[in-house]
Amino acid sequence: MTRLQLSQLAFILLTLSVSISGAHAEQPAEGQAADPTSVIEAAPRALADQTIQKRIEDIYAQIDALAKVDVSVQEGVVTLSGQVSNDAQAQRALGLANRLEGVVTVEDEIERTLDVEGNVIPILDQFAAKLKLWMRAWPLMMLSSLVFVCIAFVGHRFANWGALWNRVAPNIFLAELMAQAMRVAFLILGLVVALNLLGATTLMGTILGGAGLLGLAIGFAVRDTMENYISSIMLSLRQPFRANDHVVINEHEGKVVRLTSRATILMTLAGNHLRIPNSMVYKAVILNYTRNPERRFEFDLGIDAADDPVAAMATGLEAIRGIEHMIADPGPNAIIKTVGDSTIVITFMAWMDQTISDFGKMRSLAIKVAKDAIEQGGFTLPEPLYRVRLEDVSGRLAVPQVGSHPEATRSVAEKENRQKAGAPPNDPVLDVSPDRHIEEMVNDERSQSGDTDLLDSARPVE
């Protein structure tokens, strides 16, 4: 062979080897998976529609209410026709058909007959089934009810054990509150045990959850009432006053009648009932006049600017010290309050015992005694002066006349005679004994009313 023929033969052999290698590469090896991106031919649509229709019909055949529903499937579109008793059953049929794989959509052509038999008989059947269930369960229900009643009775008896709660709690109000809480706790315990016996744990959770939400809603609705209730508890623990104490609560003044679970009742100095909510009392500024029997009073007297104020102070204090039941230690005192153009104002202060003397009467008597003593000592009490401007007929200014109040026209002798005469020895005006009338009204009110009083005289006042 020539060289040219040898080269042509080599080219032909190389071409045949490449072709054979390419053919082997296109054929998958035995046991090797095919290319996942390759397209697989789908099953015929008609076969899928028949499968869906057969499956839906088999499902409806097992349900009596849907036995009269006809099914037709074309290209994945399910058409339902026939009759059902009501719309609820129709929606049930539509829902079941939509759940099948391969269904594109469901057309509703079902007729709702709304017949009496189809709507009433299922309800009666359900009622009969539930009645049979209750009849089988009545022994267990009776046992659960008996357990609930027994636990509730034990809680009731335990809550009525007054001696125990009165010993544990610091006052009657808290004792009653703890007893009621124990009663409620036993009721809840009995309900939980009874529901567990019935196997109604789900119902128990629902009841407890509903009770929690209901309690939260009620708490927001009765927020003010709850605040007042809690304030009553705190006041019963604090004991800020006693019955018949003379107190001032904010702007309200009177004597305490009682402290209840809702309000503090006062008897005003005019003899009227005053009820203050405990939420206000707990946050209020309380002034108790009865807590300390010694009480100081003060009053002002003015003298002429030309008089000696120190001598006037000594004269007034000497007169005050002579009043019966006036406290000697600490004794009366006086200070110069202001000095004006024509008047010097002196403030007198003295202490008295409220248990044996009335505050208002004692202060009134001290003012009278000090005033009389200062006047008898030759000191002049200031009187209002008036300057009168007069003009005669010709329009000339007349001589100014300076005068005083008509009281000033009275003669000095007339004043001295009146002061010397004084008041009768048994004049009730000079009686400084305490007025017990309001106190008697409070005691009478406390003895007649049956309301629970949270004030406990055995506990210390805060």
C-alpha positions in Angstrom: 0.0 0.0 0.0 1.0 3.5 -0.7 1.4 6.1 2.0 -1.8 7.9 0.8 -3.9 4.8 1.1 -2.6 4.1 4.7 -3.6 7.6 5.8 -7.1 7.2 4.3 -7.6 3.9 6.2 -6.6 5.5 9.5 -9.0 8.3 9.1 -11.9 5.9 8.4 -11.1 3.8 11.5 -10.9 7.0 13.7 -14.3 8.1 12.5 -15.9 4.8 13.2 -14.5 4.7 16.8 -15.9 8.2 17.6 -19.4 7.2 16.3 -19.5 4.1 18.4 -18.4 6.0 21.6 -21.2 8.6 21.0 -23.8 5.9 20.7 -22.7 4.2 23.9 -22.9 7.6 25.8 -26.5 8.2 24.7 -27.6 4.8 26.1 -28.0 4.8 30.0 -26.3 2.0 31.7 -28.3 -0.8 33.2 -29.6 0.2 36.7 -28.7 3.9 36.2 -31.5 6.5 36.7 -32.7 8.5 33.8 -32.2 12.2 33.4 -34.5 14.0 35.9 -35.0 16.9 33.5 -36.4 14.7 30.8 -40.2 15.0 30.1 -42.4 12.0 31.0 -45.6 11.4 29.1 -48.7 12.0 31.3 -51.5 9.6 31.8 -54.6 10.1 29.6 -56.9 12.9 31.0 -60.0 10.7 30.6 -58.5 8.1 32.9 -57.8 10.7 35.6 -61.3 12.1 35.4 -62.8 8.6 35.8 -60.7 8.0 38.8 -61.7 11.2 40.5 -65.4 10.7 39.8 -65.3 7.1 41.1 -63.6 8.2 44.3 -66.1 11.0 45.0 -69.0 8.7 44.4 -67.6 6.1 46.7 -67.2 8.8 49.4 -70.7 10.1 49.0 -72.2 6.6 49.1 -70.9 6.2 52.7 -72.8 9.3 53.8 -76.6 9.1 53.9 -77.2 12.8 53.6 -75.1 12.9 50.3 -76.4 9.7 48.7 -78.5 11.6 46.2 -75.7 13.8 44.9 -74.6 13.2 41.3 -71.0 13.6 40.3 -69.6 14.5 36.8 -65.9 15.2 36.0 -64.5 16.7 32.8 -60.9 17.9 32.6 -60.5 18.0 36.3 -63.7 20.2 36.8 -66.1 18.5 39.1 -69.9 19.3 38.7 -72.1 18.3 41.6 -75.9 18.0 41.1 -78.7 16.2 42.7 -80.5 16.9 46.0 -79.6 17.5 49.6 -81.8 18.5 52.6 -80.1 21.8 53.4 -77.3 24.2 52.6 -75.1 22.8 55.3 -75.0 19.4 53.6 -74.4 21.0 50.2 -71.3 22.8 51.6 -70.2 19.5 53.1 -70.3 17.9 49.7 -68.4 20.8 48.1 -65.7 20.6 50.8 -65.2 16.9 50.3 -64.8 17.2 46.5 -62.3 20.1 46.8 -60.1 18.0 49.0 -59.3 15.4 46.3 -56.0 15.6 44.4 -56.4 16.5 40.7 -59.6 18.6 41.2 -59.3 21.9 39.4 -62.5 23.4 40.6 -66.0 22.3 41.8 -69.2 23.6 40.3 -72.3 23.7 42.6 -75.5 22.7 41.0 -77.0 20.9 44.0 -80.6 21.5 44.8 -81.5 22.3 48.5 -84.9 20.6 49.1 -85.3 22.0 52.7 -87.7 19.2 53.5 -88.9 18.5 57.0 -87.8 14.9 57.1 -84.2 15.6 55.9 -83.7 18.4 58.5 -85.6 17.1 61.5 -84.8 13.4 61.6 -80.9 13.9 61.8 -81.4 16.2 64.8 -83.7 13.7 66.5 -81.2 11.0 65.8 -78.4 13.0 67.3 -80.5 13.8 70.4 -81.4 10.1 70.8 -77.7 9.2 70.6 -76.7 11.8 73.2 -79.6 10.7 75.4 -78.3 7.1 75.3 -74.8 8.3 76.1 -76.1 10.3 79.1 -78.2 7.3 80.3 -75.1 5.1 80.3 -73.1 7.8 82.1 -75.6 8.7 84.8 -73.9 6.5 87.5 -70.6 8.3 87.0 -72.4 11.7 86.9 -74.1 10.9 90.2 -70.8 9.9 91.7 -69.1 13.1 90.5 -72.0 15.2 91.8 -71.8 13.5 95.2 -68.0 14.2 95.4 -68.6 17.9 94.5 -71.3 18.3 97.1 -69.1 16.6 99.8 -66.1 18.8 99.1 -68.2 21.9 99.0 -69.9 21.0 102.3 -66.5 20.5 103.9 -65.4 23.9 102.7 -68.5 25.5 104.0 -68.1 24.0 107.4 -64.4 24.9 107.5 -65.2 28.5 106.4 -67.8 28.8 109.2 -65.3 27.9 111.9 -65.3 31.4 113.3 -63.0 30.8 116.2 -60.2 29.7 113.9 -60.4 32.7 111.6 -60.8 35.2 114.4 -57.6 33.8 115.9 -55.7 33.9 112.7 -56.9 37.2 111.3 -56.2 40.5 113.1 -59.8 41.8 112.7 -63.3 40.7 111.8 -63.2 42.0 108.3 -60.0 40.0 107.4 -61.4 36.9 109.2 -64.6 37.0 107.0 -62.5 37.6 103.9 -60.3 34.6 104.6 -63.3 32.4 105.3 -64.9 33.4 102.0 -61.7 32.8 100.1 -61.5 29.3 101.7 -65.1 28.6 100.7 -64.4 29.6 97.1 -61.2 27.5 97.0 -63.1 24.4 98.2 -65.8 25.0 95.5 -63.2 25.2 92.8 -61.5 22.0 94.1 -64.8 20.1 94.1 -65.5 21.2 90.5 -62.0 20.1 89.3 -62.3 16.7 91.0 -65.8 16.1 89.6 -64.8 17.0 86.0 -61.8 14.8 86.3 -64.0 11.9 87.3 -66.2 12.6 84.2 -63.1 12.8 82.0 -64.1 16.3 81.0 -60.6 17.8 81.3 -61.1 19.8 78.1 -64.3 21.3 79.6 -62.4 22.0 82.8 -59.8 24.0 80.9 -62.5 25.9 79.0 -64.3 26.8 82.3 -61.1 27.9 84.0 -60.0 29.9 81.0 -63.4 31.5 80.8 -63.4 32.3 84.5 -60.0 34.0 84.1 -61.2 36.2 81.3 -64.4 36.9 83.1 -62.5 37.8 86.2 -60.3 40.2 84.3 -63.3 41.9 82.6 -65.1 42.3 85.9 -61.9 43.6 87.5 -61.7 46.4 85.0 -65.4 47.1 85.3 -65.4 47.4 89.1 -62.0 49.0 89.4 -63.3 51.7 91.8 -65.1 49.1 93.9 -62.0 47.0 94.2 -60.0 50.0 95.2 -62.5 50.8 97.9 -62.5 47.2 99.1 -58.7 47.1 99.3 -58.7 50.4 101.1 -61.1 49.0 103.7 -58.7 46.1 104.3 -55.7 48.5 104.8 -57.7 50.8 107.1 -58.8 47.8 109.2 -55.2 46.9 109.6 -53.9 50.5 110.3 -56.7 51.5 112.7 -56.2 55.3 112.1 -58.8 56.3 114.7 -61.3 55.1 117.3 -65.0 55.4 117.7 -66.0 58.9 119.0 -62.7 60.4 117.9 -63.0 64.0 116.7 -61.3 64.0 113.3 -61.0 66.1 110.2 -60.7 64.0 107.0 -59.7 66.4 104.2 -62.4 69.1 104.5 -64.9 66.9 106.4 -65.0 67.2 110.2 -67.0 65.2 112.8 -66.9 62.4 115.3 -66.2 58.8 114.1 -69.3 56.5 114.3 -67.8 53.3 112.7 -65.6 51.9 110.0 -67.4 49.5 107.6 -66.2 47.5 104.7 -67.3 50.2 102.3 -67.2 53.6 104.1 -66.2 55.6 107.2 -69.2 57.1 108.9 -68.9 60.4 110.8 -71.3 62.4 112.9 -70.8 66.0 112.0 -70.8 68.6 114.7 -74.2 69.7 113.4 -75.5 66.1 114.2 -75.7 64.9 110.6 -74.5 61.5 109.2 -71.5 61.8 106.8 -70.4 58.7 104.8 -67.0 58.9 103.2 -65.8 56.1 100.9 -62.8 54.2 102.3 -60.8 54.8 99.2 -60.9 58.5 99.9 -60.2 58.0 103.6 -57.1 55.9 103.0 -55.5 58.5 100.8 -56.7 61.5 102.8 -55.0 63.8 105.3 -56.5 62.9 108.7 -56.3 65.3 111.6 -57.3 63.6 114.9 -58.1 66.1 117.7 -58.9 63.3 120.3 -55.6 61.4 120.0 -53.8 64.0 122.2 -56.1 65.5 124.9 -54.0 68.6 125.3 -54.8 71.2 122.7 -53.6 74.8 122.2 -55.8 77.7 121.2 -54.9 81.2 120.2 -56.6 84.6 119.6 -55.6 88.1 118.7 -56.2 91.3 120.7 -55.2 94.8 119.6 -54.2 97.8 121.8 -53.4 101.4 121.0 -50.0 102.1 119.5 -49.3 104.5 122.4 -49.7 101.8 125.0 -47.0 99.5 126.4 -47.5 96.1 124.6 -45.4 94.2 127.2 -47.5 95.4 130.1 -50.7 94.6 128.1 -49.3 91.0 127.4 -48.5 90.5 131.1 -52.0 91.7 132.1 -53.8 89.4 129.6 -51.6 86.4 130.6 -52.3 86.9 134.3 -56.0 86.9 133.6 -55.8 83.8 131.4 -53.9 81.9 134.1 -56.7 82.5 136.5 -59.2 80.5 134.4 -60.2 77.3 136.0 -59.0 74.1 134.3 -56.4 76.0 132.3 -53.2 74.0 132.0 -50.3 75.5 133.9 -47.5 73.6 132.2 -47.0 74.7 129.5 -48.6 78.0 130.6 -50.2 80.7 128.5 -47.9 82.7 126.2 -48.2 85.9 124.1 -46.3 87.4 121.2 -46.6 90.7 119.4 -47.9 89.8 116.0 -47.9 93.1 114.1 -47.4 96.8 114.8 -49.4 99.2 112.7 -49.9 103.0 112.5 -52.5 103.1 115.3 -52.7 99.4 116.5 -50.4 96.8 118.1 -51.8 93.3 117.6 -51.0 90.8 120.3 -51.5 87.0 119.9 -52.3 85.1 123.1 -51.8 81.3 123.2 -52.8 78.8 125.9 -53.2 75.1 126.4 -56.4 73.3 127.7 -57.4 69.7 128.4 -60.2 68.5 126.0 -61.3 65.8 128.4 -62.5 68.2 131.0 -63.1 71.4 129.0 -64.7 72.3 125.7 -62.3 73.8 123.2 -64.6 76.5 121.8 -66.0 77.5 125.2 -62.5 77.7 126.8 -61.2 79.9 124.0 -64.2 82.1 124.1 -63.9 82.6 127.9 -60.1 83.3 127.5 -60.8 86.1 125.0 -63.4 87.7 127.3 -61.2 87.5 130.4 -58.1 88.8 128.6 -60.1 91.7 127.0 -61.7 92.7 130.2 -58.4 92.6 132.1 -56.6 94.8 129.4 -59.4 97.3 129.4 -59.5 97.5 133.2 -55.7 97.9 133.2 -56.1 101.2 131.4 -55.1 100.0 128.0 -57.2 101.3 125.1 -58.5 98.9 122.6 -58.4 100.3 119.0 -61.6 101.6 117.6 -62.3 102.5 113.9 -61.7 106.2 113.1 -63.5 108.1 110.4 -62.4 111.4 108.8 -65.3 113.5 107.6 -64.9 116.2 105.0 -67.5 119.0 105.2 -68.1 122.1 103.0 -70.3 125.0 103.8 -72.8 126.6 101.4 -70.2 129.0 100.0 -68.0 126.1 99.0 -65.3 126.8 101.6 -63.7 123.8 103.3 -65.0 123.5 106.9 -62.7 122.4 109.8 -62.2 118.7 109.6 -63.9 116.8 112.4 -62.4 113.6 113.7 -64.8 111.2 115.3 -65.1 107.6 116.2 -67.6 104.8 116.0 -70.8 105.5 118.0 -69.5 103.1 120.6 -66.7 105.6 121.4 -69.3 108.2 122.4 -70.2 106.2 125.4 -68.7 107.5 128.6 -65.8 105.8 130.2 -67.8 105.6 133.4 -70.6 103.6 131.7 -68.0 101.1 130.4 -66.4 100.7 133.8 -69.8 100.1 135.5 -70.6 97.5 133.0 -67.3 95.8 133.4 -67.5 95.9 137.2 -70.9 94.3 137.2 -69.5 91.3 135.3 -71.6 88.2 134.7 -73.7 86.3 137.2 -71.8 83.6 139.1 -73.8 80.8 137.6 -74.0 82.2 134.1 -74.1 79.2 131.6 -72.0 81.3 129.2 -69.0 80.8 131.5 -69.5 77.0 131.7 -66.5 75.4 129.8 -67.4 71.7 130.4 -67.3 69.5 127.3 -70.4 69.2 125.2 -71.3 65.5 125.4 -74.4 65.7 123.1 -72.6 64.6 119.9 -70.8 61.8 121.8 -74.1 60.5 123.2 -75.6 60.5 119.7 -72.6 58.5 118.4 -72.9 56.0 121.3 -76.7 55.6 120.7 -76.1 55.1 116.9 -73.4 52.4 117.6 -75.7 50.6 120.1 -78.7 50.5 117.7 -77.1 49.6 114.4 -76.1 46.1 113.6 -73.5 46.9 111.0 -70.0 45.3 111.4 -67.5 47.8 112.9 -63.9 47.2 111.8 -62.5 49.5 114.5 -60.8 47.3 117.1 -60.1 48.9 120.5 -57.7 46.1 121.3 -55.3 47.0 118.6 -53.0 50.1 118.7 -53.8 53.1 116.6 -51.3 53.8 113.9 
